[in-house]
Amino acid sequence: MPTLTPDQAQEITRQVIEGLRHSAYDRTVELRRDYLTILSGHDYERFLTRFIRREEDDEYKQRLQLTHQNLSSTSSPLVKKFGQISRIQDIKKGLNFSGTTERDQRDLQDVLNDFGGENSSSRGSLDDYLSVHYDLVSLYDPNAFLVLDFAPFDASRGERARPYAILFEAPSVLNYRYTRGRLDFLVLSILVAYTGVEGERRYATDYLCLTGQYTYRYFEYGDGRQDLPGIYEVFELNNERKYFVATYVLNIDEVQAVRLGYMPDAQTGNSSNVSPLFHAALEQFKELLDLKSKNDLVTSLHAYPRRYEYAPACPGETDPVTGTSRGCNDGKVPILGTTCKKCHGTGYLSHTSEQDVLRRPMPDDEDKIMDLSKLSFTEKPDLETVQGFDEKIQNLIVQIYQTVFSSDSQVRPSGPRPDQPQTATEYVVSRDDQNNTLLPFADQKSAVYKSIVRLLIKLMNISGTVETLYEFPRDLKLSGLSQLYADLKAARDAGAPDFEIEQILDDIARKRYEADPTALERYFIKKQHVPYFAQTLDAFEFFDSTGRIPQTLAVLRANVDVIFGELEIESPTFYDLPYTERDRLVMAKVDKLMAMLPRPVEMSIGA
């Protein structure tokens, strides 16, 4: 990796202060803005298209007011699907120490178990931290960096660094360079708020340049700022802004930062990344919001019943002094010109409540009597247009799911009529396509985790060597319980071998006990003692009737719940015992049950 000299690092930072940005900067910021709009709905107006020949300014503003953005509700299930990788239980993880002291091991484990980050509202392990800052942030800002920092410490007193993470999103990532996959340098901006000399709220922009061996921070000078360094150099930009430059020596051989994303952006020559969730379907998300906006407009302005009626003219309000009618002229009181209180300016009498009665004079001629049922008519709305929009919206949502999971066949119909799906909610994603899409996402999380641990080891000056294990299974097993039970039934109906059925049963147990690791551990321990575990009781009894199963195993299999239920009560530490001791206790229960079975009756013929 090319090593920057201090002069080169300073020059790069000063060019950034003067306005230089990495070549993909505008692209990364714009993509982050688009992805956040899809995720949260904020700033959705940018996604709406306006046909100027048919839509004036006032009409377009009206459409904005009537639009209810629905991108966040569409993206939410997809975001949750990606977030399921943090719920996978059979991740292989651990640390293999070689040549390290006990204190090294203890201190590193302490930092990993209480990792946290700047501005983090909750404490937890590095796993917990990445469950938020990788599982979510990498979806809307794949060009964000996690930077490790630490508070001052006194090495002469035996203290050592306790690093924590700071998240820098794309707008704050101003310049960087990679060489053969290694980060050469990283220049970032930090917005700092402080109180001015007169008590006013003021802001300054600081700049960080990370090179691994050194970190340079350019503190923007401001009257009243209290966190300026005591030892510094001065850099002035065009006699307008002054910076105090502080140099921190780290003496590590790589930049203490990790980028979250992993999918290269071809438009920037692979120098930046795109979202594994939102990018492929970006234009479809934009089309969805525009289509939904037009649907909201049609629904609000046209999809409502219209009422027409014949009504008698308003006689006018009554004069409180004379008790006579003042008259009404198209909703106005004659001479006064005020709005008639009788009809509220309509000029006609109409029903306003169930107590109102409109009376009309009886005609002298019976032939002139009007059919009162024809006085009022309600025109029902034409819903075909609205329904057409609804169908287009549902079809587009399905297309988005298809695009995200990169398969023409990954969305399949489900429900009572698999051949005639009705809505996008009747589609489920196949396990293989989930796995193919989410496995690279999980692998990148593994890479981020191991990179952070590697940087922690260097910043904490851990002796010896430490190998980090953090690997996801090749089959992520993200199916729900209903699908797993369907897989189990299909496997049994197809006559699948027992080992395949056992794998599905294990997956069901992992899903059922994902919030109870103790119960899951007991499940696997119990499984070690139960023969013919994968067979249903009916299948086992049929097999037993052939006389090919030893009686002890048959009794154990048929009474497994009774045996383990009694052992859990009689021996609370049963599941903590070694296998041989557990097996002895189990078989003792089996022998006791066998002694209770009726003995076969022997009969002799001709005696």
Secondary structure, DSSP 4 states (H G I P E B T S, - for coil): -PPPPHHHHHHHHHHHHTT---TTHHHHHHHHHHHHHHHH-TTGGGG----TTT--HHHHHHHHHH----HHHHHHHHHHHHHGGGG-S--EEEEEEES--HHHHHHHHHHHHT--BTT-SS---HHHHHHHHTTTHHHH-TT-EEEEE-----GGGT-----EEEEE-GGGEEEEEEETTEEEEEEEEEEEEEE-TTS-EEEEEEEEEE-SSEEEEEEEP-TT-----SS-EEEEETTTEEEEEEEEE---SS-SEEE---EE-GGGTTSSEE-TTTSTTHHHHHHHHHHHHHHHHHHHHTSS-EEEE--PBP-BPBPTTT-SB-B-BTTB-TTT-PBPTTTTTSSB----STT-----PPPSSGGG---GGGSEEEEPP--HHHHHHHHHHHHHHHHHHHHHTT-SSSEEE-SS-TTS--SGGGEEE-HHHHHHHHHHHHHHHHHHHHHHHHHHHHHTT--SEEEEEEE--SS-----HHHHHHHHHHHHHTT--HHHHHHHHHHHHHHHTTT-HHHHHHHHHHHTT-TTTTS-HHHHHHHHTTT-S-HHHHHHHHTHHHHHHHHHHH-TTGGGS-HHHHHHHHHHHHHHHHHHSPPPPP--S--
